[in-house]
Amino acid sequence: MRHLFLTITLVCCWSMCVMAQAKPDSSEMLRQLLSLPAPTPRVFEPGTNEAPPEVPEKLADRLKPPADDAPVEELRKYWDRVSAYPPSLIHPPATVKQRLLDEFLDTPEKLVQLLPHLSPSDAEKVKAAFDRLPNDDANKEQRNNIRLWLVNNSKYYLNELLAQVNKVKDNPESGNVDRGFTLSNLAEIDWSIAEPLLQTLANSSQQRSATLALSILYKHALDLGNASAEDKFRTRLQTIASDRNTPGRARSTAIDVLSTTKWSGRDDWYLSLLQDESLLMLRDGSYIFSPLDSVFNADPDKWIPIMTKLAGGTNRTVQQTAASCLVRYVVRSPRRDAILPVLRWLSDPDWIPLSSTERAWFMQKMDQVEMPESVPGLIWIIENEESNARWAARTVAHYKDPRAIPALKKALLRSAEDYRVMILDGLVASGGLSEAEVIDALEQYVAKVSQEGQAEFERDAFINGTKLPVPISIGRYFATRQVVPPEIVRAVLAHASRIRKQNPELSRSLLHIAQQWQSREVDLNIVNRIAAGTADAETIANALERRTSYARVWELRCRYYSGQEAPPKLSDRSCSTTVPCHRRSSAPEMSRQPSHYLRVHV
């Protein structure tokens, strides 16, 4: 019903604003409109004509917990927002966590979501909630999840946890420690039981498991302030860290636990590790470790200047390890002062022996801070690295630098269809396509789709390694965009208008493509074609979909017709308004009869 009402209203507006001209067959237009699919449903707030626009929310703001004394309803809203995120991103304060726990004790689904954030000190409340939960099919999944948490975080099922601890062992194939997490769990639940097991495992021949046990013993000695035990375990861990014959998992575990605590001589020990090239890409089974990052990431303001100096030094190994620390930090948290010392890596890929994945991540960070110095390096990648050209092309788009155009055009020629979209992102942003080239490409694309059919064309375009003619790829790119440079929008609209009489089918196809673009020029073109009586049913249906942005367009049009100096002010939240509007008696002169008022709904 709403679809019908809006359709009739817009058609009425159209007819009332048109100059003296032949009226189209409105009954046929209505029939065509009603045969189209209904517009996408929209949600409206009570008492308003339009729902308020959504404001993008930063992840940090979304994850920010409420105040400790916030109302329960606010706590629940917070949890509904963040529960789908990985537990590592969510850090509610202890008070908020406890209030959430108390609130969810009788809500099994919510309680299960909260479990990863709880500790053994919460086991008593969780066990009480578990005991109250009916043991039936409806609650089977929740009971299994809660019981599994209790096994690993409480004394209620200690025998089961001990059985798991007794199965801890090295897994050389994967480079992991099977059931290693149960050692930490047992140590936190009952140290008196865990200690002898850890001592036995620390002296075993299973190097990965032994190092994990040593790290737990070392941290416990630190917590107790037992200097003698601390020194003993630290010495053993340092030996493991420097032994190249020790598995990578064990070396990484040792370096990590020694890096996360402060002790006399730690920084000098850490800097000595930079001379060990084996730590650049520390492998074990299916894992690759970067253990030198922990100290750096904990205090980047301290270590960036130090690593900058070392990365510019003459010792090749120290230079590479220092540079790798900077690169890996940049991938996590881009900073200009951390990028500059390693910018040469863009055009010198052999300078740092990191993985191709890390290299791709690094180059994509060049547009998250203003680094115009990165453009030559990005161009080098586009010219010389086929596998990374697309990532560099998308990044260089941020700088809109015409120096990249020749390299981007060459990359476009040699790339398969599934890579060309990102390369075109860079080419278009850099101003590498003229208006005439785009129009020609769209015409070729329209002809190709008309010949083969849209579904068949899309299917064939993405067969592995397909290379369409470049103009057709360009046409497809613009036909599937929502945001297009305004000069291209204006050129396509003008061309479609010029060829409307001699080639109406091509004109309609180009206008159909343009109507997908989010542009004020397109909005105004649609409104003008409706007013001129040249819009088809599809165009009017498109206008209904875009009606929010049209309130001001209609207002400006009616303001022009009435000769007003200033338009009436529209409500920020309204998509309808009352505006004075004059009929026109004949083109091009406009009647100056007294104004009437037209309620414009779009």
C-alpha positions as CSV (number, residue, x, y, z in Angstrom):
1,M,0.0,0.0,0.0
2,R,2.8,2.4,0.8
3,H,4.5,1.6,-2.5
4,L,1.2,2.5,-4.3
5,F,0.8,5.7,-2.3
6,L,4.3,6.9,-3.0
7,T,4.0,6.1,-6.7
8,I,0.8,8.0,-7.1
9,T,2.1,11.0,-5.1
10,L,5.3,11.3,-7.2
11,V,3.4,11.0,-10.4
12,C,1.1,13.8,-9.3
13,C,4.1,16.0,-8.4
14,W,5.5,15.3,-11.8
15,S,2.3,16.3,-13.6
16,M,1.9,19.5,-11.5
17,C,5.4,20.8,-12.1
18,V,5.6,20.1,-15.9
19,M,5.5,22.9,-18.4
20,A,2.8,22.9,-21.1
21,Q,3.5,19.6,-22.8
22,A,1.7,16.4,-23.9
23,K,0.8,14.3,-20.9
24,P,2.1,10.7,-20.9
25,D,-0.2,7.8,-20.6
26,S,-0.4,7.8,-16.8
27,S,-2.4,4.5,-16.6
28,E,0.3,2.7,-18.6
29,M,3.0,4.3,-16.4
30,L,1.2,3.1,-13.2
31,R,0.9,-0.4,-14.6
32,Q,4.6,-0.5,-15.3
33,L,5.4,0.9,-11.9
34,L,3.2,-1.6,-10.1
35,S,4.8,-4.5,-12.0
36,L,8.2,-3.6,-10.6
37,P,9.5,-5.2,-7.4
38,A,8.5,-3.3,-4.2
39,P,11.1,-0.9,-2.8
40,T,13.3,-2.0,0.0
41,P,11.4,-1.7,3.3
42,R,12.6,1.2,5.5
43,V,12.3,1.7,9.3
44,F,10.7,4.9,10.5
45,E,10.8,6.3,14.0
46,P,7.4,7.1,15.6
47,G,6.4,10.7,15.2
48,T,8.9,11.4,12.3
49,N,8.8,11.1,8.6
50,E,12.3,9.7,8.3
51,A,14.6,7.5,10.4
52,P,17.7,9.5,11.5
53,P,20.9,8.7,9.5
54,E,23.2,6.2,11.0
55,V,26.5,7.7,12.2
56,P,29.5,5.4,11.7
57,E,30.8,4.3,15.0
58,K,34.5,3.7,15.7
59,L,35.4,0.2,16.9
60,A,37.0,1.6,20.0
61,D,33.8,3.6,20.9
62,R,31.7,0.5,20.3
63,L,33.8,-1.6,22.6
64,K,34.0,1.0,25.3
65,P,32.4,-0.4,28.4
66,P,29.8,1.6,30.4
67,A,30.5,3.2,33.7
68,D,30.8,0.8,36.7
69,D,27.5,2.1,38.1
70,A,25.6,2.3,34.8
71,P,22.0,1.0,34.8
72,V,21.5,-2.7,34.1
73,E,19.8,-1.8,30.8
74,E,22.9,0.0,29.6
75,L,25.0,-3.0,30.6
76,R,22.8,-5.3,28.6
77,K,22.9,-3.0,25.5
78,Y,26.7,-2.9,25.8
79,W,27.0,-6.7,25.9
80,D,24.6,-7.1,22.9
81,R,26.9,-4.8,21.0
82,V,30.2,-6.5,21.8
83,S,29.5,-10.2,22.5
84,A,30.1,-11.1,18.8
85,Y,33.6,-9.7,18.9
86,P,36.7,-11.8,19.7
87,P,37.3,-12.0,23.5
88,S,40.7,-10.5,23.0
89,L,39.1,-7.2,22.0
90,I,36.8,-7.0,24.9
91,H,38.1,-5.8,28.3
92,P,35.3,-4.7,30.6
93,P,36.4,-3.6,34.1
94,A,36.1,-6.1,36.9
95,T,33.1,-4.3,38.4
96,V,31.2,-4.3,35.0
97,K,32.2,-8.0,34.5
98,Q,30.8,-8.9,37.9
99,R,27.6,-7.1,37.3
100,L,27.2,-8.8,33.9
101,L,27.8,-12.1,35.5
102,D,25.1,-11.5,38.2
103,E,22.7,-10.3,35.5
104,F,23.3,-13.4,33.3
105,L,23.2,-16.2,35.9
106,D,19.7,-17.1,34.9
107,T,20.2,-16.5,31.2
108,P,22.2,-19.5,29.9
109,E,22.8,-18.1,26.4
110,K,24.3,-14.9,27.8
111,L,26.2,-16.6,30.5
112,V,27.9,-18.9,27.9
113,Q,29.0,-15.8,25.9
114,L,30.5,-14.2,29.1
115,L,32.5,-17.3,30.1
116,P,35.7,-16.4,28.1
117,H,36.0,-13.3,30.2
118,L,35.6,-15.0,33.6
119,S,38.3,-16.4,35.9
120,P,38.5,-19.3,38.5
121,S,37.3,-16.8,41.2
122,D,33.9,-16.8,39.5
123,A,33.6,-20.6,39.5
124,E,31.3,-20.7,42.5
125,K,28.6,-18.5,40.9
126,V,28.9,-20.3,37.6
127,K,28.6,-23.7,39.2
128,A,25.4,-22.6,41.1
129,A,23.9,-21.4,37.8
130,F,24.9,-24.7,36.2
131,D,23.2,-26.7,38.9
132,R,20.0,-24.7,38.5
133,L,19.8,-25.3,34.8
134,P,17.4,-28.1,33.9
135,N,19.2,-31.2,32.5
136,D,17.1,-31.6,29.3
137,D,17.4,-31.4,25.6
138,A,16.5,-27.7,25.5
139,N,19.5,-26.8,27.7
140,K,21.9,-29.5,26.6
141,E,24.3,-27.2,24.6
142,Q,24.4,-24.6,27.3
143,R,25.1,-27.2,30.0
144,N,27.9,-28.7,27.9
145,N,29.6,-25.3,27.4
146,I,29.3,-24.3,31.1
147,R,30.5,-27.7,32.3
148,L,33.5,-27.5,30.0
149,W,34.4,-24.1,31.4
150,L,34.1,-25.5,34.9
151,V,36.4,-28.4,34.1
152,N,39.1,-25.9,33.0
153,N,38.5,-23.2,35.6
154,S,37.4,-24.8,38.9
155,K,38.1,-27.5,41.4
156,Y,34.6,-29.1,40.8
157,Y,35.9,-31.4,38.2
158,L,39.6,-31.5,39.1
159,N,40.1,-35.2,38.2
160,E,39.0,-34.5,34.7
161,L,41.4,-31.5,34.4
162,L,44.3,-33.7,35.8
163,A,43.5,-36.3,33.2
164,Q,43.9,-33.7,30.5
165,V,47.2,-32.4,32.1
166,N,48.6,-35.9,32.0
167,K,48.1,-35.8,28.2
168,V,50.2,-32.7,27.6
169,K,52.9,-33.4,25.1
170,D,54.9,-32.0,22.2
171,N,53.3,-32.1,18.7
172,P,56.3,-31.7,16.3
173,E,54.2,-31.9,13.2
174,S,52.1,-28.9,14.1
175,G,54.7,-27.1,16.2
176,N,52.4,-26.9,19.1
177,V,51.9,-28.3,22.7
178,D,48.9,-30.5,22.8
179,R,46.6,-29.5,25.7
180,G,49.2,-27.0,26.9
181,F,46.5,-24.6,28.1
182,T,45.5,-27.0,30.8
183,L,48.9,-26.5,32.6
184,S,48.1,-22.8,33.1
185,N,44.6,-23.6,34.1
186,L,45.7,-26.1,36.8
187,A,48.4,-23.7,38.1
188,E,45.8,-21.0,38.6
189,I,43.2,-23.3,40.2
190,D,45.5,-25.3,42.6
191,W,49.2,-24.5,42.7
192,S,50.0,-27.2,45.2
193,I,48.9,-29.9,42.8
194,A,50.3,-28.1,39.7
195,E,53.8,-27.5,41.0
196,P,55.2,-31.1,41.1
197,L,53.7,-31.8,37.7
198,L,55.3,-28.7,36.3
199,Q,58.7,-29.5,37.8
200,T,58.5,-33.0,36.3
201,L,57.5,-31.7,32.9
202,A,60.2,-28.9,33.0
203,N,62.9,-31.6,33.3
204,S,61.5,-33.8,30.5
205,S,62.9,-34.3,27.1
206,Q,59.8,-32.7,25.4
207,Q,61.3,-29.3,24.7
208,R,58.2,-27.4,23.8
209,S,56.2,-28.7,26.8
210,A,59.3,-28.3,29.1
211,T,59.7,-24.6,28.2
212,L,56.0,-24.0,28.7
213,A,56.2,-25.5,32.2
214,L,59.4,-23.4,32.9
215,S,57.6,-20.2,31.9
216,I,54.7,-21.0,34.4
217,L,57.2,-21.7,37.2
218,Y,59.1,-18.5,36.3
219,K,56.0,-16.3,36.5
220,H,55.0,-17.9,39.8
221,A,58.4,-17.1,41.2
222,L,58.0,-13.5,40.1
223,D,54.5,-13.3,41.8
224,L,56.0,-14.6,45.0
225,G,59.1,-12.4,44.8
226,N,61.3,-15.5,45.1
227,A,64.5,-14.0,43.7
228,S,66.5,-17.2,43.8
229,A,63.9,-19.3,41.9
230,E,63.4,-16.3,39.5
231,D,67.1,-16.2,38.6
232,K,67.3,-20.0,38.2
233,F,64.3,-20.2,35.8
234,R,65.4,-17.1,33.9
235,T,68.8,-18.5,33.2
236,R,67.3,-21.7,31.8
237,L,64.9,-19.8,29.7
238,Q,67.7,-17.5,28.3
239,T,69.6,-20.6,27.3
240,I,66.6,-22.0,25.4
241,A,66.0,-18.6,23.7
242,S,69.5,-18.5,22.3
243,D,69.8,-22.2,21.3
244,R,69.2,-22.5,17.5
245,N,68.8,-26.3,17.9
246,T,65.7,-25.8,20.1
247,P,62.3,-26.0,18.4
248,G,60.9,-22.6,17.4
249,R,57.8,-22.9,19.7
250,A,60.1,-23.4,22.7
251,R,62.4,-20.5,21.8
252,S,59.4,-18.2,21.1
253,T,57.8,-19.2,24.5
254,A,61.0,-18.4,26.4
255,I,61.6,-15.0,24.7
256,D,58.0,-14.0,25.1
257,V,57.9,-14.7,28.9
258,L,61.3,-13.0,29.5
259,S,60.1,-10.0,27.4
260,T,56.9,-9.4,29.3
261,T,58.6,-8.8,32.7
262,K,61.1,-6.2,33.7
263,W,64.4,-7.3,35.1
264,S,67.9,-5.9,35.3
265,G,69.7,-6.3,32.0
266,R,66.6,-7.2,30.0
267,D,67.1,-4.5,27.4
268,D,70.7,-5.4,26.7
269,W,69.7,-9.1,26.5
270,Y,66.9,-8.1,24.0
271,L,69.2,-6.1,21.8
272,S,71.6,-9.0,21.7
273,L,68.9,-11.1,20.1
274,L,68.8,-8.8,17.1
275,Q,72.1,-10.4,15.9
276,D,70.4,-13.8,15.5
277,E,69.0,-13.9,12.0
278,S,67.1,-17.2,12.8
279,L,64.7,-15.1,14.9
280,L,63.5,-13.1,11.8
281,M,61.3,-16.0,10.6
282,L,61.2,-18.5,13.5
283,R,59.4,-21.6,12.2
284,D,58.1,-24.7,13.9
285,G,55.7,-27.1,12.2
286,S,52.9,-25.0,10.7
287,Y,53.7,-21.9,12.8
288,I,55.8,-18.8,12.1
289,F,56.8,-16.8,15.2
290,S,58.0,-13.2,15.7
291,P,59.2,-13.3,19.3
292,L,61.1,-10.0,19.1
293,D,57.9,-8.0,18.8
294,S,56.8,-8.3,22.4
295,V,59.3,-5.9,24.0
296,F,58.9,-3.4,21.1
297,N,55.1,-3.4,21.1
298,A,55.0,-2.8,24.8
299,D,56.7,0.5,24.5
300,P,56.9,1.7,20.9
301,D,57.8,5.3,21.8
302,K,61.0,4.1,23.4
303,W,61.9,1.5,20.8
304,I,61.0,3.2,17.5
305,P,64.0,5.7,17.7
306,I,66.3,2.8,18.7
307,M,65.2,0.6,15.9
308,T,65.3,3.4,13.4
309,K,69.0,3.9,14.2
310,L,69.7,0.2,14.0
311,A,67.8,-0.2,10.7
312,G,70.1,2.4,9.2
313,G,73.3,0.8,10.5
314,T,75.9,-1.4,8.8
315,N,75.4,-4.7,10.5
316,R,73.2,-6.6,8.0
317,T,71.5,-9.0,10.5
318,V,70.8,-6.3,13.1
319,Q,69.5,-4.0,10.3
320,Q,67.0,-6.6,9.1
321,T,65.8,-7.7,12.5
322,A,65.3,-4.0,13.6
323,A,63.5,-3.3,10.3
324,S,61.3,-6.3,10.7
325,C,60.2,-5.1,14.2
326,L,59.3,-1.7,12.7
327,V,57.4,-3.3,9.8
328,R,55.4,-5.6,12.0
329,Y,54.5,-2.8,14.3
330,V,53.4,-0.7,11.4
331,V,51.1,-3.5,10.2
332,R,49.3,-3.3,13.6
333,S,49.5,0.4,14.3
334,P,50.7,2.6,11.3
335,R,52.8,5.6,12.4
336,R,54.8,7.9,10.2
337,D,57.9,7.8,12.3
338,A,57.9,3.9,12.2
339,I,57.3,3.8,8.4
340,L,60.0,6.2,7.3
341,P,63.0,4.0,8.3
342,V,61.6,1.0,6.4
343,L,60.1,2.8,3.4
344,R,62.8,1.5,1.1
345,W,61.3,-2.0,1.5
346,L,58.6,-1.0,-1.0
347,S,61.1,-0.8,-3.8
348,D,63.7,-3.2,-2.4
349,P,61.8,-6.4,-1.5
350,D,65.0,-8.4,-0.7
351,W,66.0,-5.9,2.0
352,I,63.8,-7.6,4.7
353,P,63.2,-11.4,4.4
354,L,59.6,-11.4,5.6
355,S,56.7,-13.2,4.1
356,S,54.8,-12.0,1.0
357,T,51.7,-11.8,3.2
358,E,53.4,-9.3,5.6
359,R,54.7,-7.4,2.6
360,A,51.1,-7.1,1.2
361,W,49.9,-5.9,4.6
362,F,52.6,-3.4,4.9
363,M,52.0,-1.7,1.5
364,Q,48.3,-1.4,2.3
365,K,49.1,0.7,5.4
366,M,50.6,3.5,3.4
367,D,47.2,5.2,3.0
368,Q,46.3,5.1,6.7
369,V,48.8,7.9,7.5
370,E,49.8,10.7,5.1
371,M,52.9,9.2,3.4
372,P,53.3,10.8,0.0
373,E,56.9,9.6,0.1
374,S,55.5,6.1,-0.4
375,V,54.2,6.8,-3.9
376,P,57.4,6.0,-5.8
377,G,57.7,2.7,-4.0
378,L,54.1,1.8,-4.6
379,I,54.6,2.6,-8.3
380,W,57.7,0.3,-8.3
381,I,55.5,-2.5,-7.0
382,I,52.8,-1.9,-9.6
383,E,55.4,-2.1,-12.3
384,N,57.4,-5.1,-11.0
385,E,55.3,-7.3,-8.8
386,E,52.3,-8.8,-10.5
387,S,51.0,-10.5,-7.3
388,N,51.1,-7.3,-5.3
389,A,50.3,-4.8,-8.0
390,R,46.6,-4.7,-7.1
391,W,47.2,-3.9,-3.4
392,A,49.7,-1.2,-4.3
393,A,47.2,0.2,-6.9
394,R,44.4,0.4,-4.4
395,T,46.7,2.1,-1.8
396,V,48.1,4.6,-4.3
397,A,44.5,5.7,-5.1
398,H,44.6,7.6,-1.8
399,Y,47.3,10.0,-3.2
400,K,45.6,10.7,-6.6
401,D,49.1,11.0,-8.1
402,P,49.3,11.2,-11.9
403,R,52.8,9.7,-11.8
404,A,51.2,6.3,-11.2
405,I,49.1,6.4,-14.4
406,P,51.6,4.7,-16.8
407,A,52.3,1.9,-14.4
408,L,48.6,1.4,-13.7
409,K,47.7,1.2,-17.4
410,K,50.4,-1.4,-18.0
411,A,49.2,-3.4,-15.0
412,L,45.7,-3.3,-16.3
413,L,46.7,-4.9,-19.5
414,R,48.5,-7.8,-18.0
415,S,46.1,-8.5,-15.1
416,A,43.2,-11.0,-15.0
417,E,39.7,-9.7,-14.5
418,D,39.5,-10.4,-10.8
419,Y,42.5,-8.2,-10.2
420,R,41.4,-5.3,-12.4
421,V,38.9,-3.7,-10.0
422,M,41.6,-2.7,-7.5
423,I,43.9,-1.5,-10.3
424,L,41.1,0.6,-11.7
425,D,40.5,2.1,-8.2
426,G,44.0,3.5,-8.5
427,L,43.7,4.5,-12.1
428,V,40.5,6.4,-11.7
429,A,41.6,8.2,-8.6
430,S,44.8,9.2,-10.3
431,G,42.9,10.7,-13.2
432,G,44.1,8.1,-15.7
433,L,40.9,7.8,-17.7
434,S,39.4,10.5,-19.9
435,E,35.6,11.1,-20.1
436,A,35.7,9.9,-23.7
437,E,37.4,6.7,-22.7
438,V,34.8,6.0,-20.0
439,I,31.9,6.7,-22.4
440,D,33.4,4.4,-25.1
441,A,34.0,1.7,-22.5
442,L,30.4,1.9,-21.2
443,E,29.1,1.6,-24.7
444,Q,31.2,-1.5,-25.4
445,Y,30.1,-3.0,-22.1
446,V,26.5,-2.4,-22.8
447,A,26.8,-4.0,-26.2
448,K,28.6,-7.0,-24.7
449,V,26.0,-7.5,-22.0
450,S,23.1,-7.1,-24.5
451,Q,24.7,-9.7,-26.8
452,E,25.5,-12.3,-24.1
453,G,23.0,-11.5,-21.3
454,Q,24.1,-10.2,-17.9
455,A,24.2,-13.6,-16.1
456,E,26.2,-15.3,-18.7
457,F,28.6,-12.4,-19.0
458,E,29.3,-12.3,-15.3
459,R,29.8,-16.0,-15.2
460,D,32.3,-16.1,-18.0
461,A,34.2,-12.9,-16.8
462,F,35.5,-14.6,-13.7
463,I,36.7,-17.9,-15.0
464,N,40.2,-18.2,-13.6
465,G,42.6,-16.1,-15.6
466,T,40.0,-14.4,-17.8
467,K,41.2,-11.3,-19.5
468,L,38.4,-9.3,-21.1
469,P,39.1,-6.5,-23.5
470,V,40.3,-3.6,-21.4
471,P,37.4,-1.2,-22.4
472,I,34.8,-3.8,-21.4
473,S,36.6,-4.2,-18.0
474,I,36.5,-0.4,-17.6
475,G,32.8,-0.3,-18.6
476,R,32.0,-3.1,-16.1
477,Y,33.9,-1.2,-13.4
478,F,31.8,1.9,-13.8
479,A,28.6,0.0,-14.2
480,T,29.1,-1.6,-10.8
481,R,30.3,1.4,-8.8
482,Q,28.2,3.6,-6.5
483,V,30.6,6.5,-6.3
484,V,32.0,7.9,-9.6
485,P,34.0,11.1,-10.2
486,P,31.6,14.0,-10.8
487,E,33.2,14.9,-14.1
488,I,32.5,11.4,-15.4
489,V,28.9,11.5,-14.1
490,R,28.3,14.8,-15.9
491,A,29.8,13.5,-19.2
492,V,27.8,10.2,-19.2
493,L,24.6,12.0,-18.5
494,A,25.2,14.6,-21.2
495,H,26.1,11.9,-23.7
496,A,23.0,9.9,-22.9
497,S,20.9,13.0,-23.4
498,R,22.6,13.8,-26.8
499,I,21.9,10.3,-28.2
500,R,18.4,10.0,-26.9
501,K,16.7,10.4,-30.2
502,Q,19.2,8.6,-32.5
503,N,19.9,5.7,-30.2
504,P,17.2,5.6,-27.5
505,E,18.1,2.0,-26.4
506,L,21.7,2.9,-25.7
507,S,20.7,6.1,-24.0
508,R,18.3,4.2,-21.6
509,S,21.1,1.7,-20.8
510,L,23.6,4.5,-20.0
511,L,21.0,6.2,-17.8
512,H,20.2,3.0,-16.1
513,I,23.9,2.6,-15.2
514,A,24.1,6.2,-14.0
515,Q,21.1,5.8,-11.8
516,Q,23.1,3.5,-9.6
517,W,25.6,6.2,-8.8
518,Q,25.3,8.2,-5.6
519,S,25.6,11.7,-7.0
520,R,23.7,15.0,-6.8
521,E,24.0,15.3,-10.6
522,V,22.2,12.0,-11.0
523,D,19.5,13.1,-8.5
524,L,18.9,16.3,-10.4
525,N,18.9,14.5,-13.7
526,I,16.2,12.1,-12.5
527,V,14.0,14.9,-11.1
528,N,14.4,16.9,-14.3
529,R,13.4,13.9,-16.5
530,I,10.4,13.3,-14.4
531,A,9.4,16.9,-14.7
532,A,10.0,16.8,-18.5
533,G,8.0,13.7,-18.9
534,T,10.8,11.6,-20.3
535,A,11.3,9.3,-17.3
536,D,10.3,5.7,-17.6
537,A,8.8,3.5,-14.9
538,E,12.2,2.2,-13.8
539,T,13.5,5.7,-13.3
540,I,10.5,6.7,-11.2
541,A,10.9,3.5,-9.1
542,N,14.6,4.4,-8.7
543,A,13.5,7.9,-7.5
544,L,11.3,6.3,-4.9
545,E,14.3,4.4,-3.6
546,R,16.4,7.6,-3.5
547,R,13.6,9.8,-2.2
548,T,15.4,11.0,1.0
549,S,17.9,13.0,-1.0
550,Y,15.2,14.5,-3.3
551,A,13.4,16.7,-0.8
552,R,15.9,19.5,-1.2
553,V,16.1,18.9,-5.0
554,W,12.3,19.4,-5.3
555,E,12.5,22.4,-3.1
556,L,15.2,24.1,-5.2
557,R,13.3,23.3,-8.4
558,C,10.1,24.8,-7.0
559,R,12.1,27.8,-5.7
560,Y,13.4,28.4,-9.2
561,Y,9.9,28.2,-10.7
562,S,8.4,30.6,-8.1
563,G,11.4,33.1,-8.4
564,Q,12.0,33.1,-4.6
565,E,15.2,34.6,-3.2
566,A,15.5,32.0,-0.4
567,P,13.9,28.6,0.0
568,P,11.9,27.7,3.1
569,K,13.9,25.8,5.6
570,L,13.5,22.1,5.7
571,S,13.5,20.1,8.9
572,D,16.7,18.1,9.2
573,R,14.8,14.9,9.9
574,S,11.9,15.3,7.4
575,C,11.7,14.0,3.9
576,S,8.6,16.1,3.1
577,T,7.9,19.8,3.1
578,T,5.4,22.4,2.0
579,V,7.0,24.7,-0.6
580,P,5.5,27.4,-2.9
581,C,5.5,26.3,-6.5
582,H,4.2,27.9,-9.7
583,R,2.9,26.1,-12.8
584,R,4.5,27.2,-16.0
585,S,2.2,28.3,-18.8
586,S,4.6,27.7,-21.6
587,A,8.3,27.2,-22.1
588,P,10.6,29.1,-21.8
589,E,8.6,31.8,-20.1
590,M,7.3,31.3,-16.6
591,S,3.9,32.4,-15.4
592,R,3.9,34.9,-12.4
593,Q,0.5,33.9,-11.2
594,P,0.0,33.8,-7.4
595,S,1.6,30.8,-5.9
596,H,-0.2,27.8,-4.7
597,Y,1.2,25.3,-2.2
598,L,2.1,21.8,-3.1
599,R,2.9,19.2,-0.5
600,V,5.9,17.3,-1.9
601,H,6.5,13.8,-0.7
602,V,9.6,12.0,-1.9
